[in-house]
Amino acid sequence: MFRAFLLLGLTAFGGPVAHLGYFREAFVKRRQWLDEHAYADLVALCQFLPGPASSQVGFALGMMRAGPLGGLAAWTAFTLPSALLLMLFALGAGSLDGVVGNGLLQGLKVVAVAIVAHAVWGMARNLCPDSQRAGIAVAATLLVTALGGTLGQVVTIVLGGLAGLLFCRDSTEARPPVPGIGISRRGGLLCLGLFLALLLGLPMLAATGSGLALFDAFYRAGALVFGGGHVVLPLLEAAVVQPGWVSADDFLAGYGAAQAVPGPLFTFSAYLGMAADTVPGGLIGAGLALVAIFLPGMLLLMAALPFWNSLRERTTIQALMRGANAAVVGLLVATLYQPVWTSAILGPREFALALVGFTLLAVWRQPAWMAVLVCGLGGVVLNLVPA
């Protein structure tokens, strides 16, 4: 399991939505750890909780496979590569630049189009098999495009669930239980209590030491963001630039580097902790920042999962989740266009490269890392050869 997530940590380019496509390909289609419906339910749950949604999904998959230690192993393997690369960048080790580097970065953007498109195609076939759910997905695409932002995503999923209550009660499809996670309901309540204790207690303790102040700043950022990804950037800017820990120029340079590495964008916190002009900085600061920003989302996930199976068995909840899952498909369609497609497909050459990546996944059934390799090299070639 550690090796599977480490491979994803090395190859999962494209941001949170693309990561969900990578996870689906690796653990639903190839390894069959859980079925399509259980995976979509898990994605919908993580979209509702504060924290990095794609990393929470990976953490939950690890827990379902090997309990809390499995979740920790999955998180470590998926997070470590990008965290180390960004820490090296903070030390001045360099970044992607020049013709080859820019071409590679463009190819990695293109492969995100193929990954997300493949995920949308597969999930739509399984989660929108009838006209009611297809209609919910189309409406969700239009609504989330009109509303925009993370709040728009949450509102769209909620309304999709309500539509499921109205239109999807007649479905009789079976919903097998999600594998156990090794945490009891009492343990889940303890995790919720710890989340609240840290959220309320850390600000009072922050004045006693700069290490606690650093931990508190990143913990609050992780606790107050929904959906993860780029949404956390304003919170991080307020946490480290405004107090003077990191300059605005260094902040933007690190953000640019974070776009060129695989794995979760929340590992940007490791760069900020390493670069912070406060005590502790360096490796200790990077470690504190990295753990602090992920911790609240993982505590909330461990609080929710022990109750998840019993809720999923109720007829009303099943109808709600059918609608919410269809809305998730619509959300992915909207995200496939903006920002994934608009930032990657600059012309017919990029479109052709994305089509190659999609064919590798959908027709030849190659693993996602193969599509990453082909599209990355293809991006370099396209940048070297004039249009």
C-alpha positions, 0 to 999 in steps of 0.5 A: 500500500505504501508503494502504491501511494508513493507512486501516486505521490511521484506522478499525481500532477494536476491538482485535487480533482486530478488526484481524485481521478488518479485514486479512482484509477488506482484503487477502484478500477485496478485494485478494486478496494471499493466500488464506484458508489462507495468511492463517490460517497467518500468523495462527497463526504470529504467535499463537505469537510474542511481540509484538503479533500483529495488528501482526505480521500487518500487517508480514508482509503489507507484506513479502509485498507489497514486502519489508522496506521494505514491512513498514516502510511498512505498520507506519508507516501502521497505527501512526502515527495512534493514536500521534500521537493518544495523544501529543497526549493526553499533552500534554493535548489532551483525550479523548472525553467527554460525550454525543457522545463516549461515544456515539461510543465505544460505536458503535466498540465495536459495529462491532468486533462486526460486524467480528469476526463477519464474519471468523469467518463467512468463516474458518469457511466456508473453514477448517472445511469438514468435520466434523473441523475443525468439531469442532476449532473447537467444542472450541477455543471451549470450551477457550479459554473455560475456560482463559482468558488468553494461555496458554490461547490458545497451549495451544488452538492447540497442541492444535488442531494436534495434533488436526489431525495425528490427524484431518486427514491425509487432506485433499488441498487445495492450499496455494499458497505465501506470497509472498516477503518479501525476506529470506533464511534467513541474514537471518532468522538474523541477525534472531534473533541481533539479537533475542537480543543486544538482549534480553541486552545492553540490561539491562547497558547500561541503567545507562549512560543513561536513554535506554537504560533507557527503551528497555530497559524497553519492549523487554523488555515487547514481547519477553515478551508473547504475543498483544499487546493488553491482555496487555502492560498489566501489563508496562508498568505494571511498566516505568513506574509502579513506577520512578516515571516515570509516575504510576498516575493518568496511566497509567490515563488514558492506558489509557482514551484508548487505548481510544478510538483506532484501531490497535494498543494497543501505541501506548499506549507512545508516550503513556507515553514522552511522559509519562515523567518521565525523560530523554529525555521528550517526542517523543524518549521517545515515539519510543524507547518506540514503536520499542522495544516493537514491535521484538522481535516484528518481529525474531522474525517476520523470523527465522521467515518465511524458513523458513515456506514450506518448512515449510508444504509438508510433509504433517505440517505441513499437517495440523498447520496445518489443525488449528491454523487450525480452532482459530484459528476457535474462538479468534475465536468465543470472543473474539467473545463475551468481551470483544467482545460483552459489552462492546459489546452492552448491549441490543437497540438495540446489537444492531440497530446491530451487525446493520446493520454486519454487513449492510454487510459481509456482504450489501452488501459495503461496505468496513470503514471504511463500517461504522465510519462508520455504527456510529460515527454510530449510537452517537452517535444512540443516546446522544442518544435516550433508550431 
